[in-house]
Amino acid sequence: MTTPEKKSEATALAEAAFIAAQLVWLIGTGGFAWILRDGLGPDAVTTAGESAFARTFWTFYWGPVCMALLVVDVFWWRSRRHRND
């Protein structure tokens, strides 16, 4: 069977699963990294501005993984565009 865009159901399911995994990483892990960036408990420190962003970016390597997923998305969308032309 195919979807209205002429994709197989397996391909459509794989795309949906990949997008869902990206959202879980972006929101779920990103939110957790934001909370943990300064530490928990009595040793916690408060950061703001660039320091807060940098600490969140490197917590669980959240930022580099987001960048890698963005690169994969760009290549994926470009390949889909060329396939549809």
mmCIF file as gemmi writes it, N, C-alpha and C atoms, coordinates in Angstrom:
data_model
loop_
_atom_site.group_PDB
_atom_site.id
_atom_site.type_symbol
_atom_site.label_atom_id
_atom_site.label_alt_id
_atom_site.label_comp_id
_atom_site.label_asym_id
_atom_site.label_entity_id
_atom_site.label_seq_id
_atom_site.pdbx_PDB_ins_code
_atom_site.Cartn_x
_atom_site.Cartn_y
_atom_site.Cartn_z
_atom_site.occupancy
_atom_site.B_iso_or_equiv
_atom_site.pdbx_formal_charge
_atom_site.auth_seq_id
_atom_site.auth_asym_id
_atom_site.pdbx_PDB_model_num
ATOM 1 N N . MET Axp A 1 ? 0.835 -1.173 0 1 0 ? 1 A 1
ATOM 2 C CA . MET Axp A 1 ? 0 0 0 1 0 ? 1 A 1
ATOM 3 C C . MET Axp A 1 ? 0.885 1.243 0 1 0 ? 1 A 1
ATOM 4 N N . THR Axp A 2 ? 0.316 2.315 -0.511 1 0 ? 2 A 1
ATOM 5 C CA . THR Axp A 2 ? 1.054 3.566 -0.551 1 0 ? 2 A 1
ATOM 6 C C . THR Axp A 2 ? 0.205 4.683 0.042 1 0 ? 2 A 1
ATOM 7 N N . THR Axp A 3 ? 0.879 5.739 0.463 1 0 ? 3 A 1
ATOM 8 C CA . THR Axp A 3 ? 0.201 6.924 0.982 1 0 ? 3 A 1
ATOM 9 C C . THR Axp A 3 ? -0.159 7.827 -0.194 1 0 ? 3 A 1
ATOM 10 N N . PRO Axp A 4 ? -0.945 8.881 0.04 1 0 ? 4 A 1
ATOM 11 C CA . PRO Axp A 4 ? -1.288 9.785 -1.067 1 0 ? 4 A 1
ATOM 12 C C . PRO Axp A 4 ? -0.071 10.412 -1.741 1 0 ? 4 A 1
ATOM 13 N N . GLU Axp A 5 ? 1.055 10.527 -1.031 1 0 ? 5 A 1
ATOM 14 C CA . GLU Axp A 5 ? 2.265 11.095 -1.623 1 0 ? 5 A 1
ATOM 15 C C . GLU Axp A 5 ? 3.096 10.044 -2.353 1 0 ? 5 A 1
ATOM 16 N N . LYS Axp A 6 ? 2.534 8.871 -2.579 1 0 ? 6 A 1
ATOM 17 C CA . LYS Axp A 6 ? 3.189 7.774 -3.297 1 0 ? 6 A 1
ATOM 18 C C . LYS Axp A 6 ? 4.367 7.179 -2.518 1 0 ? 6 A 1
ATOM 19 N N . LYS Axp A 7 ? 4.318 7.261 -1.181 1 0 ? 7 A 1
ATOM 20 C CA . LYS Axp A 7 ? 5.342 6.629 -0.355 1 0 ? 7 A 1
ATOM 21 C C . LYS Axp A 7 ? 4.781 5.319 0.179 1 0 ? 7 A 1
ATOM 22 N N . SER Axp A 8 ? 5.646 4.382 0.41 1 0 ? 8 A 1
ATOM 23 C CA . SER Axp A 8 ? 5.179 3.154 1.035 1 0 ? 8 A 1
ATOM 24 C C . SER Axp A 8 ? 4.851 3.452 2.493 1 0 ? 8 A 1
ATOM 25 N N . GLU Axp A 9 ? 4.007 2.623 3.068 1 0 ? 9 A 1
ATOM 26 C CA . GLU Axp A 9 ? 3.631 2.826 4.466 1 0 ? 9 A 1
ATOM 27 C C . GLU Axp A 9 ? 4.839 2.679 5.384 1 0 ? 9 A 1
ATOM 28 N N . ALA Axp A 10 ? 5.757 1.794 5.034 1 0 ? 10 A 1
ATOM 29 C CA . ALA Axp A 10 ? 6.956 1.61 5.853 1 0 ? 10 A 1
ATOM 30 C C . ALA Axp A 10 ? 7.817 2.868 5.839 1 0 ? 10 A 1
ATOM 31 N N . THR Axp A 11 ? 7.938 3.495 4.679 1 0 ? 11 A 1
ATOM 32 C CA . THR Axp A 11 ? 8.715 4.732 4.578 1 0 ? 11 A 1
ATOM 33 C C . THR Axp A 11 ? 8.052 5.844 5.373 1 0 ? 11 A 1
ATOM 34 N N . ALA Axp A 12 ? 6.739 5.966 5.256 1 0 ? 12 A 1
ATOM 35 C CA . ALA Axp A 12 ? 6.012 6.993 6.001 1 0 ? 12 A 1
ATOM 36 C C . ALA Axp A 12 ? 6.135 6.757 7.504 1 0 ? 12 A 1
ATOM 37 N N . LEU Axp A 13 ? 6.076 5.508 7.935 1 0 ? 13 A 1
ATOM 38 C CA . LEU Axp A 13 ? 6.217 5.182 9.349 1 0 ? 13 A 1
ATOM 39 C C . LEU Axp A 13 ? 7.626 5.494 9.844 1 0 ? 13 A 1
ATOM 40 N N . ALA Axp A 14 ? 8.639 5.193 9.036 1 0 ? 14 A 1
ATOM 41 C CA . ALA Axp A 14 ? 10.021 5.485 9.416 1 0 ? 14 A 1
ATOM 42 C C . ALA Axp A 14 ? 10.242 6.993 9.548 1 0 ? 14 A 1
ATOM 43 N N . GLU Axp A 15 ? 9.669 7.769 8.631 1 0 ? 15 A 1
ATOM 44 C CA . GLU Axp A 15 ? 9.795 9.226 8.716 1 0 ? 15 A 1
ATOM 45 C C . GLU Axp A 15 ? 9.122 9.761 9.969 1 0 ? 15 A 1
ATOM 46 N N . ALA Axp A 16 ? 7.929 9.255 10.26 1 0 ? 16 A 1
ATOM 47 C CA . ALA Axp A 16 ? 7.204 9.701 11.451 1 0 ? 16 A 1
ATOM 48 C C . ALA Axp A 16 ? 7.958 9.325 12.725 1 0 ? 16 A 1
ATOM 49 N N . ALA Axp A 17 ? 8.543 8.137 12.756 1 0 ? 17 A 1
ATOM 50 C CA . ALA Axp A 17 ? 9.307 7.706 13.927 1 0 ? 17 A 1
ATOM 51 C C . ALA Axp A 17 ? 10.556 8.566 14.116 1 0 ? 17 A 1
ATOM 52 N N . PHE Axp A 18 ? 11.211 8.918 13.023 1 0 ? 18 A 1
ATOM 53 C CA . PHE Axp A 18 ? 12.405 9.749 13.109 1 0 ? 18 A 1
ATOM 54 C C . PHE Axp A 18 ? 12.063 11.155 13.61 1 0 ? 18 A 1
ATOM 55 N N . ILE Axp A 19 ? 10.979 11.707 13.113 1 0 ? 19 A 1
ATOM 56 C CA . ILE Axp A 19 ? 10.548 13.033 13.562 1 0 ? 19 A 1
ATOM 57 C C . ILE Axp A 19 ? 10.142 12.986 15.033 1 0 ? 19 A 1
ATOM 58 N N . ALA Axp A 20 ? 9.455 11.933 15.45 1 0 ? 20 A 1
ATOM 59 C CA . ALA Axp A 20 ? 9.071 11.794 16.856 1 0 ? 20 A 1
ATOM 60 C C . ALA Axp A 20 ? 10.305 11.68 17.745 1 0 ? 20 A 1
ATOM 61 N N . ALA Axp A 21 ? 11.302 10.93 17.299 1 0 ? 21 A 1
ATOM 62 C CA . ALA Axp A 21 ? 12.537 10.801 18.084 1 0 ? 21 A 1
ATOM 63 C C . ALA Axp A 21 ? 13.246 12.144 18.202 1 0 ? 21 A 1
ATOM 64 N N . GLN Axp A 22 ? 13.208 12.931 17.134 1 0 ? 22 A 1
ATOM 65 C CA . GLN Axp A 22 ? 13.821 14.263 17.193 1 0 ? 22 A 1
ATOM 66 C C . GLN Axp A 22 ? 13.101 15.15 18.199 1 0 ? 22 A 1
ATOM 67 N N . LEU Axp A 23 ? 11.782 15.108 18.206 1 0 ? 23 A 1
ATOM 68 C CA . LEU Axp A 23 ? 11.028 15.922 19.15 1 0 ? 23 A 1
ATOM 69 C C . LEU Axp A 23 ? 11.279 15.496 20.589 1 0 ? 23 A 1
ATOM 70 N N . VAL Axp A 24 ? 11.364 14.194 20.826 1 0 ? 24 A 1
ATOM 71 C CA . VAL Axp A 24 ? 11.67 13.71 22.172 1 0 ? 24 A 1
ATOM 72 C C . VAL Axp A 24 ? 13.043 14.205 22.601 1 0 ? 24 A 1
ATOM 73 N N . TRP Axp A 25 ? 14.01 14.145 21.69 1 0 ? 25 A 1
ATOM 74 C CA . TRP Axp A 25 ? 15.36 14.616 22.028 1 0 ? 25 A 1
ATOM 75 C C . TRP Axp A 25 ? 15.36 16.115 22.284 1 0 ? 25 A 1
ATOM 76 N N . LEU Axp A 26 ? 14.722 16.858 21.393 1 0 ? 26 A 1
ATOM 77 C CA . LEU Axp A 26 ? 14.727 18.311 21.497 1 0 ? 26 A 1
ATOM 78 C C . LEU Axp A 26 ? 14.014 18.791 22.756 1 0 ? 26 A 1
ATOM 79 N N . ILE Axp A 27 ? 12.807 18.305 22.99 1 0 ? 27 A 1
ATOM 80 C CA . ILE Axp A 27 ? 12.008 18.796 24.103 1 0 ? 27 A 1
ATOM 81 C C . ILE Axp A 27 ? 12.309 18.043 25.396 1 0 ? 27 A 1
ATOM 82 N N . GLY Axp A 28 ? 12.28 16.722 25.331 1 0 ? 28 A 1
ATOM 83 C CA . GLY Axp A 28 ? 12.471 15.927 26.536 1 0 ? 28 A 1
ATOM 84 C C . GLY Axp A 28 ? 13.863 16.043 27.12 1 0 ? 28 A 1
ATOM 85 N N . THR Axp A 29 ? 14.848 15.722 26.316 1 0 ? 29 A 1
ATOM 86 C CA . THR Axp A 29 ? 16.224 15.789 26.795 1 0 ? 29 A 1
ATOM 87 C C . THR Axp A 29 ? 16.675 17.233 26.963 1 0 ? 29 A 1
ATOM 88 N N . GLY Axp A 30 ? 16.211 18.119 26.078 1 0 ? 30 A 1
ATOM 89 C CA . GLY Axp A 30 ? 16.564 19.532 26.199 1 0 ? 30 A 1
ATOM 90 C C . GLY Axp A 30 ? 16.05 20.144 27.485 1 0 ? 30 A 1
ATOM 91 N N . GLY Axp A 31 ? 14.819 19.822 27.838 1 0 ? 31 A 1
ATOM 92 C CA . GLY Axp A 31 ? 14.262 20.314 29.104 1 0 ? 31 A 1
ATOM 93 C C . GLY Axp A 31 ? 15.006 19.764 30.301 1 0 ? 31 A 1
ATOM 94 N N . PHE Axp A 32 ? 15.344 18.491 30.251 1 0 ? 32 A 1
ATOM 95 C CA . PHE Axp A 32 ? 16.099 17.868 31.34 1 0 ? 32 A 1
ATOM 96 C C . PHE Axp A 32 ? 17.493 18.48 31.442 1 0 ? 32 A 1
ATOM 97 N N . ALA Axp A 33 ? 18.135 18.722 30.309 1 0 ? 33 A 1
ATOM 98 C CA . ALA Axp A 33 ? 19.464 19.347 30.312 1 0 ? 33 A 1
ATOM 99 C C . ALA Axp A 33 ? 19.39 20.766 30.862 1 0 ? 33 A 1
ATOM 100 N N . TRP Axp A 34 ? 18.322 21.492 30.535 1 0 ? 34 A 1
ATOM 101 C CA . TRP Axp A 34 ? 18.15 22.861 31.044 1 0 ? 34 A 1
ATOM 102 C C . TRP Axp A 34 ? 18.051 22.849 32.569 1 0 ? 34 A 1
ATOM 103 N N . ILE Axp A 35 ? 17.301 21.894 33.105 1 0 ? 35 A 1
ATOM 104 C CA . ILE Axp A 35 ? 17.149 21.798 34.559 1 0 ? 35 A 1
ATOM 105 C C . ILE Axp A 35 ? 18.466 21.423 35.221 1 0 ? 35 A 1
ATOM 106 N N . LEU Axp A 36 ? 19.196 20.487 34.614 1 0 ? 36 A 1
ATOM 107 C CA . LEU Axp A 36 ? 20.429 19.99 35.231 1 0 ? 36 A 1
ATOM 108 C C . LEU Axp A 36 ? 21.661 20.842 34.946 1 0 ? 36 A 1
ATOM 109 N N . ARG Axp A 37 ? 21.57 21.841 34.096 1 0 ? 37 A 1
ATOM 110 C CA . ARG Axp A 37 ? 22.753 22.594 33.669 1 0 ? 37 A 1
ATOM 111 C C . ARG Axp A 37 ? 23.517 23.213 34.818 1 0 ? 37 A 1
ATOM 112 N N . ASP Axp A 38 ? 22.825 23.652 35.866 1 0 ? 38 A 1
ATOM 113 C CA . ASP Axp A 38 ? 23.476 24.317 36.995 1 0 ? 38 A 1
ATOM 114 C C . ASP Axp A 38 ? 23.683 23.387 38.174 1 0 ? 38 A 1
ATOM 115 N N . GLY Axp A 39 ? 23.215 22.163 38.053 1 0 ? 39 A 1
ATOM 116 C CA . GLY Axp A 39 ? 23.355 21.223 39.151 1 0 ? 39 A 1
ATOM 117 C C . GLY Axp A 39 ? 22.133 21.247 40.049 1 0 ? 39 A 1
ATOM 118 N N . LEU Axp A 40 ? 22.045 20.26 40.901 1 0 ? 40 A 1
ATOM 119 C CA . LEU Axp A 40 ? 20.938 20.157 41.839 1 0 ? 40 A 1
ATOM 120 C C . LEU Axp A 40 ? 21.491 20.137 43.254 1 0 ? 40 A 1
ATOM 121 N N . GLY Axp A 41 ? 20.67 20.517 44.187 1 0 ? 41 A 1
ATOM 122 C CA . GLY Axp A 41 ? 21.063 20.449 45.588 1 0 ? 41 A 1
ATOM 123 C C . GLY Axp A 41 ? 21.78 21.689 46.071 1 0 ? 41 A 1
ATOM 124 N N . PRO Axp A 42 ? 22.455 21.559 47.203 1 0 ? 42 A 1
ATOM 125 C CA . PRO Axp A 42 ? 23.095 22.731 47.813 1 0 ? 42 A 1
ATOM 126 C C . PRO Axp A 42 ? 24.291 23.262 47.015 1 0 ? 42 A 1
ATOM 127 N N . ASP Axp A 43 ? 24.858 22.472 46.131 1 0 ? 43 A 1
ATOM 128 C CA . ASP Axp A 43 ? 26.008 22.918 45.338 1 0 ? 43 A 1
ATOM 129 C C . ASP Axp A 43 ? 25.589 23.596 44.035 1 0 ? 43 A 1
ATOM 130 N N . ALA Axp A 44 ? 24.299 23.819 43.835 1 0 ? 44 A 1
ATOM 131 C CA . ALA Axp A 44 ? 23.81 24.416 42.591 1 0 ? 44 A 1
ATOM 132 C C . ALA Axp A 44 ? 24.282 25.86 42.466 1 0 ? 44 A 1
ATOM 133 N N . VAL Axp A 45 ? 24.591 26.248 41.238 1 0 ? 45 A 1
ATOM 134 C CA . VAL Axp A 45 ? 24.973 27.623 40.941 1 0 ? 45 A 1
ATOM 135 C C . VAL Axp A 45 ? 23.998 28.168 39.9 1 0 ? 45 A 1
ATOM 136 N N . THR Axp A 46 ? 23.835 29.464 39.873 1 0 ? 46 A 1
ATOM 137 C CA . THR Axp A 46 ? 22.92 30.083 38.925 1 0 ? 46 A 1
ATOM 138 C C . THR Axp A 46 ? 23.71 30.665 37.764 1 0 ? 46 A 1
ATOM 139 N N . THR Axp A 47 ? 23.294 30.33 36.544 1 0 ? 47 A 1
ATOM 140 C CA . THR Axp A 47 ? 23.921 30.903 35.36 1 0 ? 47 A 1
ATOM 141 C C . THR Axp A 47 ? 22.864 31.643 34.56 1 0 ? 47 A 1
ATOM 142 N N . ALA Axp A 48 ? 23.322 32.576 33.755 1 0 ? 48 A 1
ATOM 143 C CA . ALA Axp A 48 ? 22.413 33.34 32.899 1 0 ? 48 A 1
ATOM 144 C C . ALA Axp A 48 ? 23.137 33.69 31.611 1 0 ? 48 A 1
ATOM 145 N N . GLY Axp A 49 ? 22.367 34.036 30.605 1 0 ? 49 A 1
ATOM 146 C CA . GLY Axp A 49 ? 22.936 34.496 29.343 1 0 ? 49 A 1
ATOM 147 C C . GLY Axp A 49 ? 23.686 33.426 28.583 1 0 ? 49 A 1
ATOM 148 N N . GLU Axp A 50 ? 24.851 33.813 28.036 1 0 ? 50 A 1
ATOM 149 C CA . GLU Axp A 50 ? 25.647 32.895 27.218 1 0 ? 50 A 1
ATOM 150 C C . GLU Axp A 50 ? 26.132 31.694 28.015 1 0 ? 50 A 1
ATOM 151 N N . SER Axp A 51 ? 26.447 31.908 29.257 1 0 ? 51 A 1
ATOM 152 C CA . SER Axp A 51 ? 26.927 30.807 30.097 1 0 ? 51 A 1
ATOM 153 C C . SER Axp A 51 ? 25.852 29.739 30.261 1 0 ? 51 A 1
ATOM 154 N N . ALA Axp A 52 ? 24.601 30.155 30.472 1 0 ? 52 A 1
ATOM 155 C CA . ALA Axp A 52 ? 23.507 29.195 30.614 1 0 ? 52 A 1
ATOM 156 C C . ALA Axp A 52 ? 23.301 28.417 29.316 1 0 ? 52 A 1
ATOM 157 N N . PHE Axp A 53 ? 23.359 29.124 28.189 1 0 ? 53 A 1
ATOM 158 C CA . PHE Axp A 53 ? 23.19 28.454 26.897 1 0 ? 53 A 1
ATOM 159 C C . PHE Axp A 53 ? 24.314 27.456 26.65 1 0 ? 53 A 1
ATOM 160 N N . ALA Axp A 54 ? 25.552 27.863 26.926 1 0 ? 54 A 1
ATOM 161 C CA . ALA Axp A 54 ? 26.694 26.973 26.696 1 0 ? 54 A 1
ATOM 162 C C . ALA Axp A 54 ? 26.623 25.74 27.586 1 0 ? 54 A 1
ATOM 163 N N . ARG Axp A 55 ? 26.239 25.916 28.827 1 0 ? 55 A 1
ATOM 164 C CA . ARG Axp A 55 ? 26.149 24.756 29.725 1 0 ? 55 A 1
ATOM 165 C C . ARG Axp A 55 ? 25.029 23.811 29.291 1 0 ? 55 A 1
ATOM 166 N N . THR Axp A 56 ? 23.901 24.367 28.847 1 0 ? 56 A 1
ATOM 167 C CA . THR Axp A 56 ? 22.813 23.524 28.358 1 0 ? 56 A 1
ATOM 168 C C . THR Axp A 56 ? 23.224 22.805 27.075 1 0 ? 56 A 1
ATOM 169 N N . PHE Axp A 57 ? 23.923 23.52 26.193 1 0 ? 57 A 1
ATOM 170 C CA . PHE Axp A 57 ? 24.363 22.958 24.913 1 0 ? 57 A 1
ATOM 171 C C . PHE Axp A 57 ? 25.217 21.715 25.123 1 0 ? 57 A 1
ATOM 172 N N . TRP Axp A 58 ? 26.069 21.721 26.124 1 0 ? 58 A 1
ATOM 173 C CA . TRP Axp A 58 ? 26.983 20.605 26.334 1 0 ? 58 A 1
ATOM 174 C C . TRP Axp A 58 ? 26.488 19.572 27.343 1 0 ? 58 A 1
ATOM 175 N N . THR Axp A 59 ? 25.378 19.829 28.039 1 0 ? 59 A 1
ATOM 176 C CA . THR Axp A 59 ? 24.832 18.843 28.97 1 0 ? 59 A 1
ATOM 177 C C . THR Axp A 59 ? 24.257 17.691 28.153 1 0 ? 59 A 1
ATOM 178 N N . PHE Axp A 60 ? 24.731 16.49 28.414 1 0 ? 60 A 1
ATOM 179 C CA . PHE Axp A 60 ? 24.345 15.277 27.662 1 0 ? 60 A 1
ATOM 180 C C . PHE Axp A 60 ? 24.654 15.415 26.179 1 0 ? 60 A 1
ATOM 181 N N . TYR Axp A 61 ? 25.546 16.32 25.797 1 0 ? 61 A 1
ATOM 182 C CA . TYR Axp A 61 ? 25.846 16.613 24.388 1 0 ? 61 A 1
ATOM 183 C C . TYR Axp A 61 ? 24.565 16.919 23.628 1 0 ? 61 A 1
ATOM 184 N N . TRP Axp A 62 ? 23.648 17.601 24.298 1 0 ? 62 A 1
ATOM 185 C CA . TRP Axp A 62 ? 22.349 17.923 23.709 1 0 ? 62 A 1
ATOM 186 C C . TRP Axp A 62 ? 22.5 18.789 22.455 1 0 ? 62 A 1
ATOM 187 N N . GLY Axp A 63 ? 23.296 19.809 22.519 1 0 ? 63 A 1
ATOM 188 C CA . GLY Axp A 63 ? 23.471 20.718 21.383 1 0 ? 63 A 1
ATOM 189 C C . GLY Axp A 63 ? 24.096 20.056 20.161 1 0 ? 63 A 1
ATOM 190 N N . PRO Axp A 64 ? 25.224 19.347 20.323 1 0 ? 64 A 1
ATOM 191 C CA . PRO Axp A 64 ? 25.807 18.68 19.147 1 0 ? 64 A 1
ATOM 192 C C . PRO Axp A 64 ? 24.871 17.655 18.509 1 0 ? 64 A 1
ATOM 193 N N . VAL Axp A 65 ? 24.107 16.942 19.317 1 0 ? 65 A 1
ATOM 194 C CA . VAL Axp A 65 ? 23.156 15.978 18.75 1 0 ? 65 A 1
ATOM 195 C C . VAL Axp A 65 ? 22.065 16.714 17.976 1 0 ? 65 A 1
ATOM 196 N N . CYS Axp A 66 ? 21.589 17.843 18.501 1 0 ? 66 A 1
ATOM 197 C CA . CYS Axp A 66 ? 20.595 18.646 17.771 1 0 ? 66 A 1
ATOM 198 C C . CYS Axp A 66 ? 21.163 19.129 16.445 1 0 ? 66 A 1
ATOM 199 N N . MET Axp A 67 ? 22.406 19.552 16.446 1 0 ? 67 A 1
ATOM 200 C CA . MET Axp A 67 ? 23.035 20.01 15.2 1 0 ? 67 A 1
ATOM 201 C C . MET Axp A 67 ? 23.161 18.855 14.209 1 0 ? 67 A 1
ATOM 202 N N . ALA Axp A 68 ? 23.544 17.683 14.684 1 0 ? 68 A 1
ATOM 203 C CA . ALA Axp A 68 ? 23.664 16.516 13.803 1 0 ? 68 A 1
ATOM 204 C C . ALA Axp A 68 ? 22.299 16.144 13.219 1 0 ? 68 A 1
ATOM 205 N N . LEU Axp A 69 ? 21.256 16.193 14.053 1 0 ? 69 A 1
ATOM 206 C CA . LEU Axp A 69 ? 19.916 15.894 13.554 1 0 ? 69 A 1
ATOM 207 C C . LEU Axp A 69 ? 19.463 16.927 12.525 1 0 ? 69 A 1
ATOM 208 N N . LEU Axp A 70 ? 19.839 18.167 12.714 1 0 ? 70 A 1
ATOM 209 C CA . LEU Axp A 70 ? 19.512 19.21 11.743 1 0 ? 70 A 1
ATOM 210 C C . LEU Axp A 70 ? 20.193 18.94 10.4 1 0 ? 70 A 1
ATOM 211 N N . VAL Axp A 71 ? 21.445 18.521 10.436 1 0 ? 71 A 1
ATOM 212 C CA . VAL Axp A 71 ? 22.167 18.197 9.203 1 0 ? 71 A 1
ATOM 213 C C . VAL Axp A 71 ? 21.495 17.008 8.495 1 0 ? 71 A 1
ATOM 214 N N . VAL Axp A 72 ? 21.121 15.996 9.263 1 0 ? 72 A 1
ATOM 215 C CA . VAL Axp A 72 ? 20.435 14.839 8.674 1 0 ? 72 A 1
ATOM 216 C C . VAL Axp A 72 ? 19.128 15.277 8.03 1 0 ? 72 A 1
ATOM 217 N N . ASP Axp A 73 ? 18.382 16.16 8.708 1 0 ? 73 A 1
ATOM 218 C CA . ASP Axp A 73 ? 17.129 16.657 8.145 1 0 ? 73 A 1
ATOM 219 C C . ASP Axp A 73 ? 17.349 17.394 6.826 1 0 ? 73 A 1
ATOM 220 N N . VAL Axp A 74 ? 18.351 18.237 6.779 1 0 ? 74 A 1
ATOM 221 C CA . VAL Axp A 74 ? 18.621 18.998 5.556 1 0 ? 74 A 1
ATOM 222 C C . VAL Axp A 74 ? 18.927 18.052 4.401 1 0 ? 74 A 1
ATOM 223 N N . PHE Axp A 75 ? 19.796 17.065 4.625 1 0 ? 75 A 1
ATOM 224 C CA . PHE Axp A 75 ? 20.103 16.105 3.563 1 0 ? 75 A 1
ATOM 225 C C . PHE Axp A 75 ? 18.878 15.29 3.171 1 0 ? 75 A 1
ATOM 226 N N . TRP Axp A 76 ? 18.085 14.908 4.154 1 0 ? 76 A 1
ATOM 227 C CA . TRP Axp A 76 ? 16.891 14.117 3.903 1 0 ? 76 A 1
ATOM 228 C C . TRP Axp A 76 ? 15.894 14.906 3.065 1 0 ? 76 A 1
ATOM 229 N N . TRP Axp A 77 ? 15.622 16.153 3.436 1 0 ? 77 A 1
ATOM 230 C CA . TRP Axp A 77 ? 14.67 16.962 2.686 1 0 ? 77 A 1
ATOM 231 C C . TRP Axp A 77 ? 15.172 17.271 1.285 1 0 ? 77 A 1
ATOM 232 N N . ARG Axp A 78 ? 16.464 17.509 1.145 1 0 ? 78 A 1
ATOM 233 C CA . ARG Axp A 78 ? 17.011 17.764 -0.188 1 0 ? 78 A 1
ATOM 234 C C . ARG Axp A 78 ? 16.895 16.526 -1.073 1 0 ? 78 A 1
ATOM 235 N N . SER Axp A 79 ? 17.158 15.352 -0.506 1 0 ? 79 A 1
ATOM 236 C CA . SER Axp A 79 ? 17.046 14.133 -1.308 1 0 ? 79 A 1
ATOM 237 C C . SER Axp A 79 ? 15.593 13.873 -1.691 1 0 ? 79 A 1
ATOM 238 N N . ARG Axp A 80 ? 14.652 14.182 -0.809 1 0 ? 80 A 1
ATOM 239 C CA . ARG Axp A 80 ? 13.231 14.02 -1.137 1 0 ? 80 A 1
ATOM 240 C C . ARG Axp A 80 ? 12.826 14.983 -2.231 1 0 ? 80 A 1
ATOM 241 N N . ARG Axp A 81 ? 13.345 16.203 -2.204 1 0 ? 81 A 1
ATOM 242 C CA . ARG Axp A 81 ? 13.011 17.194 -3.225 1 0 ? 81 A 1
ATOM 243 C C . ARG Axp A 81 ? 13.507 16.737 -4.581 1 0 ? 81 A 1
ATOM 244 N N . HIS Axp A 82 ? 14.733 16.187 -4.608 1 0 ? 82 A 1
ATOM 245 C CA . HIS Axp A 82 ? 15.284 15.731 -5.883 1 0 ? 82 A 1
ATOM 246 C C . HIS Axp A 82 ? 14.544 14.499 -6.4 1 0 ? 82 A 1
ATOM 247 N N . ARG Axp A 83 ? 14.065 13.64 -5.515 1 0 ? 83 A 1
ATOM 248 C CA . ARG Axp A 83 ? 13.304 12.473 -5.918 1 0 ? 83 A 1
ATOM 249 C C . ARG Axp A 83 ? 11.952 12.86 -6.513 1 0 ? 83 A 1
ATOM 250 N N . ASN Axp A 84 ? 11.351 13.927 -5.973 1 0 ? 84 A 1
ATOM 251 C CA . ASN Axp A 84 ? 10.023 14.342 -6.436 1 0 ? 84 A 1
ATOM 252 C C . ASN Axp A 84 ? 10.075 15.154 -7.723 1 0 ? 84 A 1
ATOM 253 N N . ASP Axp A 85 ? 11.228 15.675 -8.111 1 0 ? 85 A 1
ATOM 254 C CA . ASP Axp A 85 ? 11.348 16.452 -9.354 1 0 ? 85 A 1
ATOM 255 C C . ASP Axp A 85 ? 11.375 15.579 -10.575 1 0 ? 85 A 1
